[in-house]
Amino acid sequence: MDSSSAIAEKTVGGKRILSLDQFRGYTVVGMLLVNFLASFSVSPTVLKHHHDYCSYADTIMPQFLFAVGFAFRLTFGRRVQRDGAVAANLRMVRRLLGLMLVSVVIYNVSPPASTWSELVALGPSGILPELLKRSWFQTLMHIAVTTLWILPVIAASTKVRILWVLGSAALHVLLSYWFNYEWVNTSPNGIDGGPLAFLTWSVPTMMGTFTCDAIVTNPDGAPRMRLLRWAVCLMALGYVMSCGTRLYDVPPSSQAAAASESKLAVDPVLPSAQRVQIWLQNVHWSDYFAEPPFVQPPDQEHRKWNYWMMSQRGGTLSYTTFCAGVSVLMYLLFYLACDQFRFHSSFFQTFGTNALAAYVLHEMVGMAVKPFIPKDSPGWYVALGLFVFFLITWTFVRSLEKQKIFLRL
């Protein structure tokens, strides 16, 4: 998962940054947990992905991007010093193109047509939307494209990187207003924001670079309060942006008709003047506030889908900003536990140092275990299947670790 991982280089002042591998390992474990449990009816709602609010499951992918940004910032400068800027950039481009190729290979694609005539009739316009919005643009592809997007500024100053991420966010809002939000949320529905989501995935990725700077420049210090302030501010900012979703509440007089209409608002990014006027006429102080993260909002009969709600499918700015704050907070906890108090989990270490192998293997292990667990199985049986799933996956990854085999690009 770490497109710039060079594990031996992840040190500061000669000391290994234990928290980074442990944090990444926790994130891999979280991914395995939610990916396995997603298909079972007994699984808690908070452990499943949702498209109109942020659950625990939705916090996992931003943490991968955060770890990528941290490691990328940490290692790239050393490569430039060692090999020169041109060679270092070319090497990263080759590695990221390799990761893109891996993502195309491992994400299964259903045959678009069963005969040649059907394939010709579909043409590129009938085939590409499914590939670009769903099949190819999943986690690994998003990591590769986002990393490639920030490559020009990864070694730049803090000010330049801030301007880059602000510009990326603004561009995503404009493109979403033009076409992207509705395109991603219409059949075939997109995954993780679709091909343009690298613009908002840049938020947690770039926060990884800023966190790396805070740790590297204070190897013997304690940038705890700085990271805590960042985490709180980002989570608050993400929530404040998500409050814009209240503009899309359906008035009681229109709810019956709204149930049969499209779930998407007709003006999902920039609300119309009429919508704002109606909202202001009926506003109560509580109507300014959206539901807190991890709390399910009303259905489409009571609120239309819009860009300002936290949505992993839409790759919305409120979602990636809030989850960037969650990522900083989670990393801070690992920084305190690992780098300050020397906590170490071999379980997290195994997954954290070979995350790409764990990602590839867990899909195959899941396909071997899940057929024996019906979707309506009781909780104890699903828990048993989860244990077997983790045991097999960990055994494979641990075996690779013992043989010093690490999948990196």
C-alpha positions in Angstrom: 0.0 0.0 0.0 2.9 2.3 0.6 4.0 3.4 -2.8 7.2 5.0 -1.5 8.1 2.5 1.3 11.8 2.0 1.8 11.5 0.5 5.3 15.2 0.6 6.1 15.2 4.4 5.5 12.4 5.2 7.8 14.6 6.6 10.6 15.1 9.9 12.2 18.5 10.7 13.8 19.5 7.1 13.4 16.3 5.9 15.2 13.6 4.0 13.4 10.2 5.7 13.5 8.3 2.8 15.1 5.0 4.7 15.0 4.8 4.8 11.2 5.0 1.0 10.7 2.6 0.4 13.7 0.2 3.0 12.4 0.2 1.4 8.9 -0.2 -2.0 10.5 -3.2 -0.8 12.4 -4.7 0.6 9.2 -4.2 -2.7 7.4 -5.9 -4.6 10.2 -8.8 -2.1 10.1 -9.0 -2.6 6.3 -9.1 -6.4 6.7 -11.8 -6.1 9.4 -14.2 -3.9 7.5 -13.7 -5.6 4.1 -14.5 -9.0 5.6 -17.5 -7.9 7.7 -19.1 -5.7 5.1 -21.2 -8.4 3.5 -22.8 -9.9 6.6 -26.1 -8.6 7.9 -25.1 -9.1 11.6 -22.1 -6.7 11.2 -22.5 -3.3 13.0 -23.4 -0.5 10.7 -20.4 1.6 11.8 -18.1 -1.1 10.3 -19.7 -0.9 6.9 -19.0 1.6 4.1 -21.7 4.2 3.4 -22.2 6.7 0.7 -23.9 9.6 2.5 -22.0 9.8 5.8 -18.7 8.8 7.4 -18.5 5.5 9.3 -15.4 3.9 10.9 -15.0 1.9 7.7 -14.7 5.1 5.8 -11.8 6.4 7.9 -9.5 3.5 6.8 -8.6 4.5 3.3 -7.6 8.1 4.2 -5.2 6.7 6.7 -3.4 4.8 4.0 -3.0 8.0 2.0 -1.8 9.7 5.1 0.9 7.0 5.6 1.9 7.3 2.0 2.4 11.0 2.3 4.4 10.6 5.5 6.7 8.0 4.0 7.0 9.8 0.7 8.1 13.0 2.3 10.6 11.1 4.5 12.3 9.2 1.8 12.2 11.3 -1.3 14.6 14.0 -0.1 17.2 11.4 0.6 16.8 10.0 -2.9 17.3 13.4 -4.4 20.5 13.9 -2.4 21.8 10.5 -3.4 20.7 10.2 -7.0 19.8 13.8 -8.1 16.4 15.3 -8.7 15.9 14.0 -12.3 16.8 10.4 -11.4 14.7 10.5 -8.2 11.7 11.8 -10.0 12.0 9.3 -12.9 12.3 6.5 -10.4 9.1 7.5 -8.6 7.2 7.8 -11.9 8.3 4.3 -12.9 7.3 2.9 -9.5 3.9 4.7 -9.6 3.2 3.5 -13.1 4.1 0.0 -11.9 1.6 0.4 -9.0 -1.1 1.5 -11.5 -0.4 -1.7 -13.6 -0.7 -3.8 -10.5 -4.0 -2.3 -9.7 -5.3 -3.0 -13.2 -4.2 -6.6 -12.9 -5.5 -7.5 -9.4 -8.9 -5.7 -9.7 -11.1 -8.2 -11.4 -13.1 -6.9 -14.4 -16.3 -8.6 -15.5 -16.5 -9.2 -19.2 -18.3 -6.2 -20.8 -19.7 -8.4 -23.6 -20.0 -12.1 -24.5 -19.5 -11.7 -28.2 -17.4 -9.6 -30.5 -20.4 -7.9 -32.0 -21.6 -6.9 -28.6 -18.2 -5.5 -27.7 -18.1 -3.5 -30.9 -21.6 -2.2 -30.3 -20.6 -1.0 -26.8 -17.6 0.8 -27.9 -15.3 2.9 -25.6 -18.2 4.9 -24.3 -20.0 1.8 -23.1 -16.9 0.2 -21.6 -14.8 2.9 -20.1 -17.2 4.3 -17.5 -17.3 1.0 -15.6 -13.5 0.7 -15.7 -12.8 4.3 -14.7 -15.5 4.7 -12.1 -15.4 1.3 -10.5 -13.1 -1.5 -11.6 -9.7 0.1 -11.9 -10.0 3.2 -9.6 -9.9 1.5 -6.3 -7.4 1.9 -3.4 -4.1 1.1 -5.2 -4.9 3.2 -8.2 -6.0 6.1 -6.0 -2.7 5.8 -4.1 -0.7 5.8 -7.3 -2.5 8.7 -9.0 -2.6 10.8 -5.8 1.1 10.3 -5.2 1.9 11.2 -8.8 -0.2 14.3 -8.4 1.8 15.6 -5.4 5.2 14.5 -6.8 6.0 17.9 -8.2 5.8 19.5 -4.7 6.7 16.7 -2.4 10.1 18.3 -1.6 8.8 21.9 -1.6 8.3 24.2 1.3 5.3 24.1 3.6 3.7 27.2 2.0 3.9 25.6 -1.5 2.4 22.4 -0.4 -0.4 24.2 1.4 -1.2 26.2 -1.8 -1.1 23.0 -3.8 -3.6 21.2 -1.6 -5.9 24.3 -1.5 -5.8 24.5 -5.2 -6.5 20.8 -5.6 -9.5 21.2 -3.3 -10.9 24.2 -5.2 -10.4 22.4 -8.5 -12.3 19.4 -7.2 -15.3 21.6 -6.1 -15.3 23.3 -9.6 -15.2 20.0 -11.5 -17.8 18.5 -9.2 -20.0 21.5 -10.0 -19.4 21.1 -13.7 -20.1 17.3 -14.0 -18.1 15.1 -11.7 -20.3 14.7 -8.6 -23.4 13.7 -10.6 -21.2 11.5 -12.9 -19.7 9.6 -10.0 -23.1 9.1 -8.4 -25.0 7.8 -11.5 -24.8 4.3 -12.9 -22.3 2.7 -12.9 -21.7 4.3 -9.5 -18.1 5.3 -8.7 -15.8 3.9 -6.0 -13.8 6.1 -3.7 -14.6 9.3 -5.6 -13.8 8.1 -9.2 -10.8 9.1 -11.3 -10.8 12.7 -10.2 -10.7 12.0 -6.5 -6.9 12.3 -6.3 -7.7 16.0 -5.9 -9.3 15.5 -2.5 -7.3 12.5 -1.6 -4.4 15.0 -1.6 -5.7 16.4 1.6 -4.9 13.4 3.9 -1.8 12.6 1.8 -0.4 16.1 2.2 -1.2 16.1 5.9 1.0 13.0 6.1 3.9 15.2 4.7 3.2 17.9 7.2 3.1 15.4 10.1 6.4 13.9 8.8 8.0 17.4 9.0 6.7 17.9 12.6 8.3 14.6 13.7 11.6 14.9 11.8 12.2 18.5 12.9 11.6 17.5 16.5 13.3 14.1 16.9 13.9 14.6 20.6 11.0 17.0 21.2 7.3 16.4 21.5 5.2 17.9 18.7 2.1 16.5 20.5 0.1 19.7 20.9 0.8 20.8 17.4 -0.5 17.5 16.0 -3.5 17.6 18.3 -4.4 21.1 17.2 -4.1 20.0 13.5 -6.3 17.0 14.2 -9.0 19.0 16.0 -9.0 21.8 13.5 -9.3 19.5 10.5 -12.0 17.4 12.0 -13.9 20.6 12.9 -13.4 22.1 9.5 -14.6 18.9 7.8 -17.7 18.9 10.0 -18.4 22.6 9.4 -18.3 21.9 5.6 -20.6 19.0 6.1 -23.2 21.3 7.7 -23.9 22.6 4.1 -25.8 19.3 3.6 -28.7 20.9 5.7 -29.5 23.1 2.7 -30.7 20.0 1.0 -33.3 19.1 3.6 -36.7 18.4 1.9 -39.6 20.5 3.3 -42.3 18.4 4.9 -44.8 19.5 2.1 -42.5 18.0 -0.6 -41.4 14.7 1.1 -44.0 12.5 -0.5 -42.9 13.6 -4.0 -39.2 13.4 -3.0 -39.5 9.7 -2.2 -40.0 8.9 -5.9 -37.5 11.3 -7.3 -33.8 11.0 -7.8 -31.7 10.7 -4.6 -29.4 13.4 -6.0 -30.3 17.1 -5.6 -30.7 19.0 -8.8 -28.1 21.5 -7.6 -25.9 19.2 -5.5 -22.7 21.4 -5.3 -23.8 25.0 -5.3 -27.3 25.4 -3.9 -29.7 27.5 -6.0 -30.9 30.9 -4.7 -34.4 29.4 -4.4 -33.1 26.6 -2.2 -31.3 29.0 0.0 -34.3 31.2 0.3 -36.6 28.3 1.3 -34.1 27.1 3.8 -33.8 30.5 5.4 -37.5 30.9 5.7 -37.8 27.7 7.7 -34.5 27.7 9.5 -34.2 26.9 13.3 -30.9 27.1 15.2 -30.7 23.4 15.1 -31.0 23.4 11.3 -27.5 24.8 11.0 -25.9 21.6 12.2 -25.5 18.4 10.4 -25.5 15.0 12.2 -22.2 14.2 13.8 -19.8 11.9 11.9 -20.6 8.2 12.4 -24.3 9.1 12.7 -26.6 8.1 9.9 -28.5 11.1 8.2 -32.1 11.1 7.0 -33.0 9.1 3.9 -33.5 10.7 0.4 -37.2 11.4 1.2 -36.0 13.9 3.8 -32.7 15.0 2.4 -31.2 14.9 -1.1 -27.7 13.7 -1.7 -25.3 16.6 -2.2 -21.6 17.4 -2.4 -21.3 18.7 1.1 -22.2 15.5 2.9 -19.3 13.3 3.9 -19.1 10.6 1.2 -16.4 8.2 0.3 -18.1 7.4 -2.9 -18.2 11.1 -3.9 -14.7 11.8 -2.5 -16.2 14.9 -1.1 -14.0 17.6 0.5 -15.8 17.5 3.8 -15.1 13.8 4.1 -11.4 13.8 3.2 -10.8 16.9 5.4 -12.5 15.3 8.4 -10.7 12.0 7.9 -7.4 13.8 7.5 -7.9 15.0 11.0 -8.8 11.5 12.2 -5.6 10.3 10.5 -3.5 12.9 12.3 -5.2 12.0 15.6 -4.7 8.3 15.2 -1.0 8.8 14.2 -0.5 11.0 17.3 -1.8 8.1 19.5 0.7 5.7 17.9 3.5 8.3 18.1 2.9 8.6 21.9 2.6 4.9 22.4 5.5 3.8 20.2 8.0 6.5 19.9 7.5 7.9 23.4 6.6 4.9 25.5 8.2 2.2 23.2 5.0 0.2 22.7 5.4 -2.4 19.9 3.0 -4.9 18.5 4.5 -7.6 16.3 1.0 -8.2 14.9 0.8 -4.6 13.6 4.5 -4.8 12.6 4.0 -7.8 10.3 1.1 -6.1 8.4 2.7 -2.6 8.5 6.0 -3.6 6.9 4.4 -5.6 4.1 1.2 -3.8 3.5 1.0 -4.4 -0.2 1.4 -8.1 0.3 -1.4 -8.1 2.9 -3.6 -6.1 0.6 -3.2 -8.6 -2.3 -3.4 -11.7 -0.2 -6.4 -10.7 1.9 -8.6 -10.6 -1.3 -7.7 -14.2 -2.1 -8.1 -15.4 1.4 -11.5 -13.7 1.6 -12.6 -15.5 -1.5 -11.6 -18.8 0.0 -13.3 -18.3 3.4 -16.5 -16.3 2.7 -18.2 -19.0 0.6 -18.6 -21.0 3.8 -20.3 -18.1 5.7 -23.9 -17.2 4.5 -24.7 -13.5 4.6 -27.3 -14.1 7.3 -25.0 -16.1 9.6 -25.2 -15.5 13.4 -22.6 -13.3 15.1 -20.6 -16.2 16.6 -20.2 -17.9 13.2 -19.2 -14.7 11.5 -16.7 -14.0 14.3 -15.2 -17.5 13.8 -14.9 -16.9 10.1 -13.2 -13.5 10.8 -10.7 -15.3 13.1 -9.9 -17.9 10.4 -9.6 -15.1 7.8 -7.1 -13.1 9.9 -5.2 -16.3 10.9 -4.6 -17.4 7.3 -3.8 -13.9 6.1 -1.4 -13.2 9.0 0.3 -16.6 8.4 1.0 -15.8 4.8 2.3 -12.3 5.5 4.3 -13.5 8.5 5.9 -16.2 6.4 7.0 -13.6 3.8 8.4 -11.4 6.6 10.5 -14.3 8.0 11.9 -14.9 4.5 12.6 -11.2 4.2 10.3 -10.9 1.2 8.6 -7.6 1.0 6.4 -6.5 -1.9 7.4 -3.0 -2.9 7.2 -1.0 -6.1 
